[in-house]
């Protein structure tokens, strides 16, 4: 498949590839120069807890998360 480098140096991955691999805007990739004119593009793995805060904040039921009473650690 053919793509073009923009005046800003950006390369667009064709939509077919993005759909096949579930690539979304904002995902990060590593680029490695293999040889003159040859490059490798590798998708970076997301952090283990990436998106957990957003998931928790999207909880449909307000008041679902409540503060838990805790004892002071001064006595330890």
Helices and strands as residue ranges (DSSP letters): H 15-20, E 29-35, E 38-43, H 52-57
